[in-house]
Amino acid sequence: MMSKRWDIFCCVVDNYGDIGVTWRLARQLAAEHGLSVRLWVDELASFVRLCPEAGASLPSQLIDGVEVCHWPKDFPPLAVAEVADVVIEAFACTLPAAYVEAMAARQHKPLWLNLEYLSAEAWVAGCHTLPSPQAGGLQKFFFFPGFIDGTGGLLRERDLLTQRRAFQAAPHSRRDFLARLGVTPTDDSLLISLFAYENTALADWLQALALDPRPTLLLVPQGRIEGDLRRWLGVADIEPGSRWQRGNLQVQLLPFLSQQDYDRLLWSCDFNAVRGEDSFVRAQWAGRPLLWHIYQQEEGAHWDKLDAFLNLYCSGLSPQAADALRQLWHAWNGRGDMAAWGEVRDHMAALSAYADGWCEAQASRPDLATSLVRFSGKWI
């Protein structure tokens, strides 16, 4: 019988990436699979940015069918009956010792899943759902999201692509959404969204955009890239709604967006620069060409991850388009020249058609939440 009670533990490491993924997952498990879900978050301030109706000081609150709980450092002892049937530690966060003790005390042990970071590396499929025996008779399973058969798939709500197609097929939807953000693009402008970590390559890209003979409107939601943007613009301060013109580039700073509005921004743009994991996946569901700023790891380990995805993604592109995209991604992540943008711009039509096809191919696989529920049915 399928389990009904799930606990998800999230340690906020990188501002909004970890909590962004787990919040989407928790809502989908509750809304689409009828599960009772608790999301334990150690740093509620970041959660409140994504979910403004939440409270930053409440120990427990019910939002969108999910019980969001503060995960205190001194996690109190827990009754065995309080332990969920399925327990997810997201991205290798360490479960509270008191919670693990209560798990081990249960007669019927809960299913313990370590939800790993997303990767296209070849070894992922071989490690997906591998068990790891733990003390107290517990057993943990590694669960990997992924892009190929044999992995857990990607987070995707049941009606996400239906909503996206309807939005993109109705010009007034895009126009009205952008107008609500104070954005009025011209018909001939390329619309780009930018969400990134601090990036020394930004100045070169902005210069290339400014010198491009074709006009560009760059929309920048508030985030960590603001400092680099401010330095290139040569201004002391920037506020949401502000606009700047440099050559053929117009830049506009947007307020921090909810997850729903950020999805619509991605759907509205012709090209999306994204970062980390959550926005990286959502940009793929937008069916638009993208540029990924990967989270840097020690000793350059992130390069294997970046190139593994590029090898998979570019396999269906023409050699010229694939090389242009590869050169741009490498430059954006610190190896190369952002002048590669010119080649990508020349292949934009082909890249746009390909991005939509890639989205459809990924959507043919089970989504991550469904994969988790199916796997839980085998073990509970």
HELIX and SHEET records of a PDB file:
HELIX    1   1 GLY A   17  HIS A   33  1                                  17    
HELIX    2   2 LEU A   44  LEU A   50  1                                   7    
HELIX    3   3 VAL A   80  GLU A   82  5                                   3    
HELIX    4   4 ALA A   97  ALA A  105  1                                   9    
HELIX    5   5 VAL A  124  CYS A  127  1                                   4    
HELIX    6   6 ALA A  135  GLY A  137  5                                   3    
HELIX    7   7 LEU A  160  ALA A  169  1                                  10    
HELIX    8   8 PRO A  171  ARG A  180  1                                  10    
HELIX    9   9 LEU A  202  LEU A  211  1                                  10    
HELIX   10  10 GLU A  226  LEU A  233  1                                   8    
HELIX   11  11 GLN A  259  SER A  268  1                                  10    
HELIX   12  12 ASP A  278  TRP A  285  1                                   8    
HELIX   13  13 GLU A  298  GLY A  300  5                                   3    
HELIX   14  14 HIS A  302  TYR A  313  1                                  12    
HELIX   15  15 CYS A  314  GLY A  316  5                                   3    
HELIX   16  16 PRO A  319  TRP A  332  1                                  14    
HELIX   17  17 MET A  338  ALA A  340  5                                   3    
HELIX   18  18 TRP A  341  ASP A  346  1                                   6    
HELIX   19  19 MET A  348  ALA A  363  1                                  16    
HELIX   20  20 LEU A  368  TRP A  379  1                                  12    
SHEET    1   A 8 SER A  60  ILE A  63  0                                        
SHEET    2   A 8 VAL A  66  HIS A  70 -1                                        
SHEET    3   A 8 SER A  36  VAL A  41  1                                        
SHEET    4   A 8 ARG A   5  CYS A  10  1                                        
SHEET    5   A 8 VAL A  86  ALA A  90  1                                        
SHEET    6   A 8 LEU A 111  LEU A 115  1                                        
SHEET    7   A 8 GLN A 139  PHE A 143  1                                        
SHEET    8   A 8 PRO A 131  PRO A 133 -1                                        
SHEET    1   B 6 ARG A 243  ARG A 246  0                                        
SHEET    2   B 6 LEU A 249  LEU A 254 -1                                        
SHEET    3   B 6 THR A 216  PRO A 221  1                                        
SHEET    4   B 6 LEU A 190  LEU A 194  1                                        
SHEET    5   B 6 PHE A 271  ARG A 275  1                                        
SHEET    6   B 6 LEU A 290  HIS A 293  1                                        
END                                                                             
